């Protein structure tokens, strides 16, 4: 019974870490796909040098 309670204790943390990893992966893939377009848009509006 204590093994079940111990595994359920880590379940929210594991789910949160998985969600964070998936979000980070999605942002990275989005940057790889659209990064140049984002940067060129920032240059056109003059905001690229703020970063």
DRENPA-3360 file (N, C-alpha, C; in nm, 2 decimals, always signed):
BEGIN
1 = XXXXXXXX = +0.08/-0.12/+0.00/+0.00/+0.00/+0.00/+0.09/+0.13/+0.00 ~ +0.20/+0.12/+0.07/+0.28/+0.24/+0.07/+0.35/+0.27/-0.07 ~ +0.37/+0.16/-0.15/+0.42/+0.18/-0.28/+0.32/+0.26/-0.37 ~ +0.20/+0.22/-0.35/+0.09/+0.29/-0.43/+0.08/+0.44/-0.39 ~ +0.09/+0.47/-0.27/+0.08/+0.61/-0.22/+0.20/+0.68/-0.26 ~ +0.32/+0.62/-0.26/+0.44/+0.69/-0.30/+0.44/+0.72/-0.45 ~ +0.39/+0.63/-0.54/+0.39/+0.65/-0.68/+0.28/+0.76/-0.72 ~ +0.17/+0.76/-0.64/+0.07/+0.87/-0.67/+0.12/+1.00/-0.63;
9 = XXXXXXXX = +0.21/+1.01/-0.53/+0.27/+1.13/-0.49/+0.35/+1.20/-0.60 ~ +0.41/+1.13/-0.68/+0.50/+1.19/-0.78/+0.42/+1.21/-0.91 ~ +0.30/+1.16/-0.92/+0.22/+1.17/-1.05/+0.20/+1.32/-1.09 ~ +0.16/+1.41/-1.01/+0.14/+1.55/-1.06/+0.27/+1.61/-1.10 ~ +0.38/+1.58/-1.03/+0.51/+1.64/-1.07/+0.55/+1.58/-1.20 ~ +0.53/+1.45/-1.22/+0.57/+1.39/-1.35/+0.49/+1.45/-1.46 ~ +0.36/+1.46/-1.44/+0.27/+1.52/-1.55/+0.31/+1.66/-1.58 ~ +0.35/+1.74/-1.48/+0.39/+1.88/-1.50/+0.52/+1.88/-1.58;
17 = XXXXXXXX = +0.61/+1.79/-1.55/+0.74/+1.79/-1.62/+0.72/+1.75/-1.76 ~ +0.63/+1.65/-1.79/+0.60/+1.61/-1.92/+0.54/+1.72/-2.00 ~ +0.44/+1.79/-1.94/+0.38/+1.90/-2.01/+0.48/+2.01/-2.04 ~ +0.57/+2.04/-1.95/+0.68/+2.14/-1.97/+0.77/+2.10/-2.08 ~ +0.80/+1.97/-2.09/+0.89/+1.92/-2.19/+0.82/+1.93/-2.33 ~ +0.70/+1.89/-2.34/+0.62/+1.90/-2.46/+0.61/+2.05/-2.51 ~ +0.59/+2.14/-2.42/+0.57/+2.28/-2.45/+0.71/+2.33/-2.50 ~ +0.82/+2.30/-2.43/+0.95/+2.34/-2.48/+0.98/+2.29/-2.61;
25 = XXXXXXXX = +0.95/+2.16/-2.64/+0.97/+2.10/-2.77/+0.89/+2.17/-2.88 ~ +0.77/+2.21/-2.85/+0.68/+2.28/-2.94/+0.74/+2.41/-2.98 ~ +0.78/+2.49/-2.87/+0.84/+2.62/-2.89/+0.97/+2.61/-2.98 ~ +1.05/+2.51/-2.94/+1.18/+2.49/-3.02/+1.15/+2.46/-3.17 ~ +1.06/+2.37/-3.19/+1.02/+2.33/-3.33/+0.96/+2.45/-3.40 ~ +0.88/+2.53/-3.33/+0.82/+2.65/-3.39/+0.93/+2.75/-3.43 ~ +1.03/+2.77/-3.34/+1.14/+2.86/-3.36/+1.22/+2.81/-3.48 ~ +1.25/+2.68/-3.49/+1.32/+2.63/-3.60/+1.25/+2.65/-3.74;
33 = XXXXXXXX = +1.12/+2.64/-3.73/+1.04/+2.66/-3.85/+1.02/+2.80/-3.89 ~ +0.98/+2.89/-3.79/+0.94/+3.02/-3.82/+1.04/+3.13/-3.76 ~ +1.15/+3.09/-3.72/+1.25/+3.18/-3.65/+1.29/+3.29/-3.74 ~ +1.33/+3.26/-3.87/+1.38/+3.36/-3.96/+1.26/+3.46/-3.99 ~ +1.14/+3.41/-4.01/+1.03/+3.51/-4.03/+1.00/+3.60/-3.91 ~ +1.01/+3.54/-3.79/+0.99/+3.62/-3.67/+1.10/+3.73/-3.66 ~ +1.23/+3.69/-3.69/+1.34/+3.78/-3.68/+1.33/+3.89/-3.78 ~ +1.29/+3.86/-3.90/+1.28/+3.96/-4.01/+1.16/+4.05/-3.98;
41 = XXXXXXXX = +1.05/+4.00/-3.92/+0.94/+4.09/-3.88/+0.99/+4.19/-3.77 ~ +1.07/+4.14/-3.68/+1.12/+4.22/-3.57/+1.21/+4.33/-3.63 ~ +1.29/+4.29/-3.73/+1.38/+4.39/-3.79/+1.30/+4.50/-3.86 ~ +1.20/+4.46/-3.93/+1.12/+4.56/-4.00/+1.05/+4.66/-3.91 ~ +1.01/+4.61/-3.79/+0.94/+4.70/-3.70/+1.04/+4.77/-3.60 ~ +1.17/+4.73/-3.61/+1.27/+4.80/-3.53/+1.29/+4.74/-3.39 ~ +1.23/+4.63/-3.36/+1.23/+4.58/-3.23/+1.34/+4.47/-3.21 ~ +1.41/+4.44/-3.32/+1.51/+4.33/-3.31/+1.63/+4.37/-3.22;
49 = XXX = +1.66/+4.50/-3.22/+1.77/+4.54/-3.14/+1.74/+4.56/-2.99 ~ +1.62/+4.54/-2.95/+1.58/+4.54/-2.81/+1.61/+4.41/-2.74 ~ +1.63/+4.31/-2.82/+1.66/+4.18/-2.76/+1.81/+4.15/-2.77;
% end
